[in-house]
Amino acid sequence: MLIGTYKHSIDEKKRMRVPAKLKASLGSGFIITKGSDNCLFAFTKEDFEESVVSKIKNVAMFDSANQKSLRLLLASAFEAEEDNQGRILIPQELRDYAKIKKQIVFIGAGNRVEIWAEEVWEDYSTGDFDSLASDLANLGV
C-alpha cells in the first residue's frame, strides 16, 4: 500500500529521486504516465498492466472516445530507468504537463504514487478537509 507525503527537489539536469519508502513498493522499472489534475501517476509494472493495459481488450476498436483516452495515456507512459545514483529523468513533455520546475511532492495514493509540482499540490490540497471528508462516505469510508 502506498501512503504518505514526501517533498523533494529535482536537480539541475531535471532528475529526481523517488523516496525510499515509495521506491521499495514500486520496485524497479516502474511506469510513469500522465495523471489527472496535472499530476503524474507512477505504477508498478503489474498494477499498470492490471489497471490500464488489460482494459484495452474491453474497448471496442471503433469506440473513438475511449480509444483516444487510452492512446494518450499509453503514449505518455514510460518505464522509469534509474542512473547509477538512483535518479530518474522525467521527460520534458511530462514535466510540462505536471508544471514541474524544481520542487516536487510525492503522495502515496493506494495503488499508485502521484508526483506533483509543489505549488500545484498546495493549490489542490488547500481547503476545508471536513467538508471534503463527507464525500468519503459515498465511498463507504
N, C-alpha and C positions, 0 to 999 in steps of 0.2 A: 504494500500500500504506500502510495506517495503522498506525503503531507508536509506542511511547514512552509515557511517563507525564508528565503535566503537572498541577501543583496551582494552583488559583485560588480566588478568593472570589466569592460573589455579592454584589451591592450591597444597600443597604437597601430598594430597590424590587424585589428578587428578580430582577435581571437578571444575566446572565453574559456573559462574552466567551469565545469559543472560541479556543484557542491558534492562532496564525497558521499553524503548520505543518499542523495538522489542518484548519483552515478552508480552506486552499488546496486540499486534496484533497476536502473535502466540497462545495465550491462554494456558490453562493447558493441559498437556498430549500431547504436540506436538510430531511430528515424526522427528527423526534424522536418516539420512542414508548416505551412500557414495555418493559423488557428482563427478563432473568432475574436472580435473586438480588438483587432490589431495586436494580438499576441501570437507567439509561435507555440506549437504543440510538439512535444518530444515523447515518443512512444518506444517501448521495447519493440524489437522486430516482431515478436509474437503478437503483442497487442495491436500493432499496426496491421498485421495480416488479419487478425480476427475482427478488429473494429472497422477497418476500411476496405482492404483488398478483397476479403471474402464477400463483401456486399456487392461487388461488381457483378458477380454471377446472377444476382437477383434483379438487376436493372436491365430492362429491355434495350437492345441496341439503338432503337429509334425513339427512346424516351429522352428527348433533347435536353430538357431542363436538368434532369438528374445526371445524364451523361456529362453535361458541361461542368457541373459542380465537382463530379468525381475527377474529370480530366484536370481541372485547375488545381485541385487538391494534390493529386498524384504528380502533376508536373512540377509543383513547388517542393516536393519531398526530396530529401537527400539523406544518405547514410552518413552519420557523423563519423569522422575519422580523426583520431587524436594524433597530435605530433608527439615527439619524444618527451615533452614536458606535460603531456596531458591536456593540451589546449586544442580547441576546435575552432575552425574558421567558419563563420556563418556567411553564406553567400550574400552579396550586395542586395539582390532582389528581396531576400527575406529581411535583411536589416532595414531596408527602406519601408517594407510593408509594416514592420513592427515599430518603426520610428526609433530604432536603437541607435544611439550615438555613443554613449560612454557607460552610464550606469544602467545595470540590468537587475531585474528581480526574477528569481525562480520561485514558483509556487508548486507545491505538490497538489495535484488535483485528482487524487484517487488512482485512476489507471494511466495517468499521463503527468508529465511535467509541463507547466506553462512558463514561457520565457517572455518577459515584458520589459519594455523600456521603463525605467523607474518612474518618470513623470506620467506616463500613460497609466501605469498601475496605480499611482497615487490618485489620479483623477477618477479612475474606475472604482477604486475601493473606498473612496470617501463617501460618507453618508451615514445615515442612522441605521445601524445594524439591526436594531429591534424591529423596525418597520420591514426590513428585508427578510428577517428571520421568519416572519409569519408566512412567507412564501414556501418555506421549507416544509410546513405542514402539508402542503399539496403533494409533496413527495413522500409523505409518510414518516418524516423525521420528527 
